[in-house]
Amino acid sequence: MVEKATAPPVAEAAPRAPVPQQAPEPFSMKALLEAGVHFGHQTHRWNPRMRRFIFAQRNGIHIVDLQQTMDLLDQARAFAQEVTAKGQKILMVGTKKQAQDAIREEATRSGQFHINQRWLGGTLTNFATIQSRIDYLVRLEERRARGEFARLTKKEGLKLEAKMAKMERYLGGIKEMTTLPGA
């Protein structure tokens, strides 16, 4: 399952090249089964609020109700289409190891924003601070491109490179986000 954070719709983000619209394929029970979507958490790690979505228990693992999953995925797809039809961007979030690559690939393919590493507190509620960190990362990248890092001592250069790598890991997917996303 993909984790998703939502925020109230705000101004649209910086314009990007439009992505060609393809007719979405309907979700099929077979495709969800093959993807292993039905495997939930271990039974001793569950959250009681998930009870209504659990179909059964097998070998200490909860089995998720795929019929409900299909219905909710259709609702999520309709919502995403509605938001993007308004020209707004979506922030895709998936910080679990299993979701990180898929989130990055799909967000990049569709021209949306993504977070696939640690969620930084205040990303939506204190966006001004996050934006200042993004601006700092961009300035560091510009300095490196101009060759200013070569004039620094080896230690200073390596420190800045490490700082940039860490910031890129956490902020890379939202580097072009100038305002809050539509969803």
C-alpha positions as CSV (number, residue, x, y, z in Angstrom):
1,M,0.0,0.0,0.0
2,V,1.2,3.5,-0.7
3,E,1.2,6.0,2.1
4,K,-0.3,9.3,1.1
5,A,-0.3,12.7,2.8
6,T,-2.9,15.2,1.8
7,A,-3.1,19.0,2.3
8,P,-5.8,21.5,1.4
9,P,-5.6,22.6,-2.2
10,V,-3.4,25.7,-2.7
11,A,-1.9,27.4,-5.6
12,E,-0.5,25.2,-8.4
13,A,3.2,24.4,-8.5
14,A,5.8,25.5,-11.0
15,P,4.7,24.5,-14.6
16,R,6.3,21.4,-16.1
17,A,6.0,19.9,-19.5
18,P,2.6,18.2,-19.8
19,V,2.6,14.4,-19.6
20,P,0.6,12.6,-22.3
21,Q,-2.7,11.3,-20.8
22,Q,-3.2,7.6,-21.2
23,A,-6.5,5.8,-20.5
24,P,-5.9,4.2,-17.1
25,E,-6.2,0.4,-16.9
26,P,-8.9,-0.8,-14.5
27,F,-7.5,-2.7,-11.5
28,S,-8.0,-6.4,-11.7
29,M,-8.2,-8.9,-8.9
30,K,-5.6,-11.0,-10.7
31,A,-3.1,-8.1,-11.0
32,L,-3.5,-7.3,-7.3
33,L,-3.0,-10.9,-6.3
34,E,0.1,-11.2,-8.5
35,A,1.5,-8.0,-6.9
36,G,1.0,-9.4,-3.4
37,V,-1.2,-6.5,-2.4
38,H,-3.3,-8.9,-0.2
39,F,-0.4,-9.6,2.2
40,G,-0.8,-7.4,5.3
41,H,1.2,-7.1,8.5
42,Q,2.0,-9.8,10.9
43,T,-1.0,-10.4,13.1
44,H,0.8,-9.2,16.3
45,R,1.7,-5.9,14.6
46,W,-1.7,-4.8,13.4
47,N,-3.7,-1.7,14.2
48,P,-7.3,-2.4,15.3
49,R,-8.6,0.4,13.1
50,M,-7.6,-1.8,10.1
51,R,-10.1,-4.6,11.2
52,R,-12.7,-3.7,8.6
53,F,-10.1,-4.1,5.7
54,I,-8.8,-7.5,6.9
55,F,-10.3,-10.5,5.1
56,A,-8.6,-13.3,7.0
57,Q,-5.5,-14.5,8.9
58,R,-3.2,-17.1,7.5
59,N,0.1,-18.3,9.0
60,G,0.3,-15.3,11.3
61,I,-0.3,-12.7,8.5
62,H,-3.4,-10.7,7.9
63,I,-4.9,-11.0,4.4
64,V,-6.3,-7.7,3.1
65,D,-9.8,-7.7,1.4
66,L,-8.9,-7.1,-2.2
67,Q,-12.5,-6.2,-3.2
68,Q,-12.4,-3.2,-0.9
69,T,-8.9,-2.4,-2.1
70,M,-10.1,-2.3,-5.7
71,D,-12.9,0.0,-4.8
72,L,-10.7,2.4,-2.8
73,L,-8.0,2.4,-5.5
74,D,-10.7,3.4,-8.0
75,Q,-11.7,6.3,-5.7
76,A,-8.1,7.3,-5.3
77,R,-7.6,7.2,-9.1
78,A,-10.7,9.4,-9.6
79,F,-9.4,11.9,-7.0
80,A,-6.0,12.0,-8.6
81,Q,-7.5,12.6,-12.0
82,E,-9.7,15.4,-10.6
83,V,-6.7,17.1,-9.0
84,T,-4.4,16.9,-12.0
85,A,-7.3,18.0,-14.3
86,K,-7.2,21.3,-12.4
87,G,-3.5,21.6,-13.2
88,Q,-2.4,20.9,-9.6
89,K,0.4,18.6,-8.5
90,I,0.2,15.5,-6.3
91,L,2.8,14.7,-3.6
92,M,3.3,10.9,-3.6
93,V,4.7,9.5,-0.4
94,G,6.0,6.0,0.3
95,T,8.8,5.7,2.8
96,K,8.7,1.9,3.2
97,K,11.6,0.0,1.5
98,Q,9.1,-1.9,-0.6
99,A,7.5,1.3,-2.0
100,Q,10.5,3.6,-2.4
101,D,11.4,2.6,-6.0
102,A,7.9,2.4,-7.2
103,I,7.0,5.9,-5.8
104,R,10.1,7.5,-7.3
105,E,9.5,5.9,-10.8
106,E,5.8,6.7,-11.0
107,A,6.2,10.2,-9.7
108,T,9.0,10.9,-12.1
109,R,7.1,9.3,-15.0
110,S,4.0,11.3,-14.3
111,G,5.8,14.6,-13.5
112,Q,4.6,14.7,-9.8
113,F,6.4,15.3,-6.6
114,H,7.5,12.5,-4.3
115,I,9.0,11.7,-0.9
116,N,10.4,8.2,-0.7
117,Q,12.8,8.5,2.2
118,R,12.1,9.8,5.7
119,W,9.2,12.2,6.0
120,L,10.5,15.6,7.2
121,G,8.3,17.1,9.9
122,G,6.7,20.4,8.7
123,T,6.9,19.4,5.0
124,L,3.4,20.6,4.5
125,T,2.6,22.5,7.7
126,N,5.9,24.6,7.8
127,F,6.6,24.7,4.1
128,A,8.5,28.0,4.3
129,T,11.3,26.3,6.3
130,I,11.4,23.3,4.0
131,Q,11.5,25.7,1.0
132,S,14.5,27.5,2.5
133,R,16.3,24.2,2.7
134,I,15.4,23.4,-0.9
135,D,16.7,26.8,-1.9
136,Y,20.0,26.1,0.0
137,L,20.4,22.8,-1.8
138,V,19.9,24.5,-5.2
139,R,22.5,27.2,-4.3
140,L,25.0,24.4,-3.3
141,E,24.4,22.6,-6.6
142,E,25.0,25.9,-8.5
143,R,28.2,26.5,-6.6
144,R,29.4,23.0,-7.4
145,A,28.5,23.5,-11.1
146,R,30.5,26.7,-11.2
147,G,33.5,24.8,-9.8
148,E,33.6,26.6,-6.4
149,F,34.0,23.3,-4.6
150,A,37.4,22.7,-6.2
151,R,38.7,25.9,-4.5
152,L,37.7,24.6,-1.1
153,T,39.9,22.4,1.1
154,K,39.4,18.7,0.6
155,K,37.7,18.4,4.0
156,E,35.3,21.4,3.4
157,G,34.5,20.1,-0.1
158,L,33.7,16.6,1.2
159,K,31.5,18.0,4.0
160,L,29.5,20.0,1.5
161,E,29.2,17.0,-0.8
162,A,27.9,14.9,2.1
163,K,25.5,17.6,3.1
164,M,24.2,17.8,-0.5
165,A,23.8,14.1,-0.8
166,K,21.7,13.9,2.4
167,M,19.6,16.9,1.3
168,E,19.1,15.4,-2.1
169,R,18.0,12.1,-0.6
170,Y,15.3,13.8,1.5
171,L,14.4,16.8,-0.7
172,G,15.2,15.6,-4.2
173,G,11.6,14.6,-5.0
174,I,10.2,18.0,-4.0
175,K,13.0,20.2,-5.2
176,E,10.8,21.9,-7.8
177,M,7.8,22.3,-5.5
178,T,7.4,26.0,-4.9
179,T,3.9,25.9,-3.3
180,L,1.9,23.3,-1.5
181,P,0.6,20.4,-3.8
182,G,-3.0,20.0,-4.6
183,A,-3.0,16.5,-3.0
